[in-house]
Amino acid sequence: MPMRTGRRRRSIAALGAVVAAVGAGALTIVAAQGAGAAEGCEVEYNVVNDWGSGFQANISITADEPIDGWTVEWDFTGAVSGISAWNVTAQSLTGPHFEASDAGWNGSIASGQTREVFGFTANGTAGDIENAAVNGVECGGDGSQEPTTEPEPTDPDPTDPPPAGTPVERHGQLSVCGANMCNEDGQAIQLRGISSMWLHWQTQPYAQSLSALEWMRDNWNIEVFRVAMGVEPAGAYLDDPGRWKSEVETVIRNAAEAGVYLIVDFHAHQAHQHRSEAVAFFSDLADRYGHLPNIIWEPYNEPEQVSWTGAVKPYHEAVLAAIRAQDPDNIVVLGTPTWSQDVDVAAADPVSGTNLMYTLHFYSCTHAQWNRDKADAAIDAGLALFVTEWGASAADGGLDGRVCLDEAQRWIDWMAANRISWTAWKLDVGTDSTNLLSSGAPLNGGWDNHLHGHAPFVIANLP
């Protein structure tokens, strides 16, 4: 059966024994200070997926005073076994009692800070947690108070400023000026970052982790992230639209909180055959999130070998109209034929509108100077390009494990010279040379010892 999927709460409830909040299919339990508990901590237990025989949860800690290293423990009220946690050390489950310690890099929590510190999967029934403690300080009460229900989480407020020092705080509202992307001061800029895997094929929900996004921002210096929501394959958006739109919304809220630009990618190869579904998807999200200055819409990942004028352009015009009815100014990146290589074809008959860019993809073992020549022709014609996906591999994503770094470097240099923004494929674990992570990579960051394939090259070329 489909997993239940929820969203991260923006606040923690006031003091009480247990607060159970059920919203968008998620269960959040806050074990706060009870009447006889020592002051100093709150533990948030957020069930984000539940598939009946097991579940996935994230744990956040709030500290009244600074914490430098933590051990957290609690008792499950449900029957739980086979727990597997990431970003912790010395984890143990004895009967209902669970205990784990920080992994080093995630051990510090500032005074008054709420930090999502780790996550886990387990077999059994999620239930609640009780008797929670951090570093021996009891955070859980005796359950004598009545549970209360929190308000439904709200969309990010347009008046909330982006966090200081983040990419969005530096650059603000983006626009297209000539053949370039420009910041709110009209200066041409280049954004660089990472693309997710097809969401429904991820080995873990890396794309939906706020901690992972913040870790990439702070350690890899990414400025932009691309959430690639698969559309057509079995189990993807067309099969379960409510679930996958909810997952995308989780990433949207995370990006707003992290101050990172976000590409919302309708990751399809025949999107023009699903125009009504795309119009509904983007119309709804643009209505609720189009006020955010960090959103970039990408309505069609890679059209295959289909007509620009007969199929792709009319699709873009319909989806663009739906977006612009709600969001008049955020950038929209338009996919081009032949797996987003024929930008010169689009340049000969561009879509009318403002703040439009066009998608160019390359894989350096397959695409070389001939493809850059096509892109140069599009730039000369006035098109602004965005490389929303690339790899230092063959066009199949590197099934043979090869990397072609010399040609990849030529592409990197060309993009820098033309201030073309990019996101590299892809944040996941696997044997393909474009998988950035190796086996055992934890969900929420800390990947210095888990790099794979072209990852070192990609990271070296981030800002």
Buried (B, 14 or more C-beta within 10 A) or exposed (E): EEBBBBBBBBEBBEBBBBBBBBBBBBBBBBBBBBEEBEEBBBBBBBBBBBEEEBBBBBBBBBBEEEBEEBBBBBBBBEEBEEBEBBBBEEBEBEEBEBBBBBBEEBBBBEEEEBBBBBBBBBEBBBBBBBBBBBBEBBBBBEBEBEBEEBEEBEBBEEEEEBBEEBBBBBBBBBBBBEBBBBBEEEEBBBBBBBBBBBBBBBBBBBBBBBBBBBBBBEBBEBBBBBBBBBBBBEBBBBBBBEBBBBBBBBBBBBBBBBBBBBBBBBBBBBBBEBBEBBBBBBBBBBBBBBBBBBBBBBBBBBBEEBEBEEBBBBBBEBBBEBBBEBBEBBBBBBBBBBBBBBBBBBBEEBBEBEBBBBBBBBBBBBBBEEBBEBBBBBBEBEBBBBBBBBBBBBBBBBEEEBBBBEBBBBBBEBBEEBBBBBBBBBBBBBEBBBBBBBEEBBBBBBBEEBBBBBBEBBBEBBE
